[in-house]
Amino acid sequence: MNKPTVFNKQAVQQSFDIAAGSYNQFTSLQRTIGDRLFCEIEKTVSGSVVDIGSGTGYLTKKLSELRAVDDLYALDMAAGMLQQTQANVLKTQLNGLICADAENLPLASGSVNAVCSNLAYQWCSNLQYAINDVYGALQPQGYFSFSTFGPQTLQELKTAWGQVDDAVHVNSFEQADKIQQYLENAGFENISVTSENIVMHYDTPKQLMLDLKGMGAHNVNKGRRKGLTGIHAFKSMLLAYERLRVTEGIPATYEAVYVYAQKPFVNLSK
């Protein structure tokens, strides 16, 4: 299967490698979403578990504290992030670090009981392919739980840029119903896909930009404008964004999508 490229994966990897050292100070949103994801994960996860896109190890550490988890592996495409995970999770609680892409999992068929991920799958160029990979790696009745961003994410920033030019300045993400379809196509059952809008507020649009940069969330779409955005265009965007200011400050919407699914039991006696 040929996989269409939506994101520049090398740019994604470099972006997160650069952000790794200071990532934690910009990740309150990720921790909030990760906590909500974990509330469901802790009810089902057991045995051998892989945390995909471990980042600095926030979810990995929470998984490591579950009694039902026997073997735990952290996987990330950025070596810098894996170093942070290793620093934040006790060696005795972690069985290994895997530097790999979520779209090319180096996991044997039927090798793990659960795959978890907090805000990593939005960087996949072909989400169907990545979900198929997880399905193959899971044992029968294994669980797949992840969070990602939906299309309403940073809608205010898109609106502000839309008043300046037609270039792609903000990353685009999959609809919840499309994710549901991908899971069904792969063969998953007991699927739950829900979403919520979390609105953050900033003192200025520039503060939002610095926050996004600190999280490694640069614009890595193939359709982005090549080279630096002109100062005039950038200032025009800031002025347009200022007009969206509310009492609490400059709003930035993040659509958090929570996904839970199970690989069905296969009766080999039939």
N, C-alpha and C positions, 0 to 999 in steps of 0.2 A: 504493500500500500504506500503510495506517495503521500507524504505529509506536507500540506501547505504551510508555509512560514508566515505567521502573523507577527510574531515578535522576533527581534534580533537577539537570539539566545546568547551570543557572545557578549552583547551589551548588557544583558541581564546579569550574567555571571560576573562580569567586571564591576558592575554597579554595586552588587551585594558584597563582593570582596572588599571594595573600597569602603563601604559603609559598616563593615563588620565591627571594627573597633569601637565605634561610638553608637552603634545601633540601639542599644538598650535605652538610652535617654530619649529616644524618639518613638518608642513602641507602646505607648499606653493604649492606643487603639487595638493593636495586635493582641495585647494581653487581655483586654476586655472581651474580644471575640474568642480568643483561645479559652478563656474561663467558661464562656457559655457553651462552647463546643465540648469542653471536658465534662461538663455536667451530665451529658449523655454518654460520652465515651466511657466514663468510669463504671457505668452499669453493665457494659457488655465486653470490654476488652480483657483478654486473658491470654496466657501462653506466650508465643513468640510474636513480638510487635515491632513494626518499623514506623518511625516518625519521618515522613517525607517532607523535605524543606524545613529541617529542624531549626534553621536560623541560629540564634544564640542559645537555644536549648530550653526555652521557657516551657513549652508543652512536653518536651522530652523529660524534663525534671519531674513534672507532675505525673507522667506515666510511670516513671521509675519508682514512684512511691506507692504504686498500687500493688497489693499483695498478690493479686492474680497474675501479674506479669512476670513470666519466668526469664525470658530473653528479650532484650531491648536493643534496637539498632537505630542510629541516627543517620539519615541520608540527606545530603544537600549538594547542590551543584557547585557551590562556592567553598573552596578550601578554608577561606578565612572564617566563614560562619561555623564550619565544623570545629575549628580551633576554639571558638567561643563556646560551642556546645560542650566540648571536652572540659573547658575551664569551669563551666557552671553545673555540670552533673558529675557526681562521684564516680570514679573509675569502677568501683565495685557494683554500681547500679547500671552500667552500660556495657553491653557485650561487644560493641564495635561501631566504628565510624565508616560510612560509605560515601565517597565523593562521586556522585553520579547524577544524571538528569532524570527527572520524573518520567520523561518520555522514552527512556531507554533503561529500564530497571534491570540491574544485574542480579535478579532474584530468581532462584529456581522455581519451577512450577510447583504449586501447592506447598510452598516452604514456610509460610507464615500464617498465624491465626488472625492477625489484625493489621490493618494499615491505617494510620492516622496522619492528618496533615492540617496545619493551621496556616492559611493564607499563602499557599505556594502554587496551587493549580491554576491561578489566574495568569501565570506566566507560560503556560503550555501553548505551543503553536497548534497542536491538534489534541484537544481534550478527549475526544473519542478514543484515540490511540492510547493515550495515557491511562484512561479508565480500563481499557482492555488489558493493558499490562498488569494493572493491579488485580484484576479478576483472575488472571492466569497465576499470579504469585500466591493468591489466597488458597488456603485449604477449604474444603466444603464446609459450609456454615460459618466461614470467616467473615469478619466485619470490616467494612470500609467506611471511615468517617472523616470528613474534611470540611473546612470552611474556605470560602473564596469570595471574591468581590463580584457584585452584579452590575448591570449596565447603568444604574443610576448613580454609581460612584463618581464623585467629583463633577456632578452635573452643573454646579454653579461655575466651576472653572471652565467647563466646556462652553457654557453660555457666554461667559466673558470673552473667551477667545473667539467665539463665533461672531462677535461684533467687530472683530479686527480683520480676520482673513479666513480662508477656507482650508488651511493646512490642518493636519492631524497633530494636535498638541497634547492630547490626553489619551491614555490607554483605554481601549474598549474591552468589555468583558461580556461573558455569555449570559443569556437569559436563563432563569431558573427552570423553565419548561424544557429548554434545550438540554440542560444538564440531566434532567429526568429521563429524557429520551436516550441520551448517551448511555446511562446506567442500564436502562431496559435493553438496549441493543447489545450490551456486553453480556447480559444474562443475569444481572442482579435481581433480587426480590426484596420484599419488605423495605421498599424505598421511601425515604422521607426527604423532601427538599423544601426548606422554608427560608424566608428572608426577612430582614428588618432593615430599616434605614436608621443609621446612627449619625447624628449631626454634631460635628465638632465646631467650635468657634475659635477664631484667631483674632489677634489685635489688628493685624494688617494682612493683605494678600501676600506680601513678601514673607511673613512669618509662616504661612502655609507652604510656600515654595521651599523654604529652608527645612521645614518638617518633612516634606516629601523627599527632598534630597537626602536628609539624614536617615530616612528609612530605606534608601536605595531605590525608591519608586520613581525613577526617571521615565520620561517618555521614550519607550523602546519600540514603538510601532514602526513597521517598515515604511508606512506612509508619512512619517514625520518629515518636517522640513530639514533638508540637509544644511549643515553649518549652523552658525549662531543666529538666533532670532534677533532682528534689528531692535535697537534701543527704543526707537519710536513706537514700534509695534508692541513691545513689552510694556511700555508706559501706558499705551492706549488700553491694553488689557487690564492693567492695574486700576485705571480709572473706571473702566466698565465694571470691574468686580466691586469696587467701592460702592457703586450704586445698589449693590445687593446687600449692603450692610444692614444688620438688624440690631436690636437693643443689646444682645449678648456679644456682638462682634461680627466678624466676617464668617459666614456659614460655609461649611464644607460637608456635603453629604457622602457617606460611605454606605453602600448597600451590602450588608453582610449576608451571605448565603450559607446555610448550614445543611450539610448533606450526610445522610446515614443510609447504608444499604448492606445487604447480606448476600453472600454467595450461597446458592441453594445446596441442599444436601443431595448427593448423587448416590443412588442405590445401585451399586455395582453388581448386585445379584440378579438384576433384571436382564 
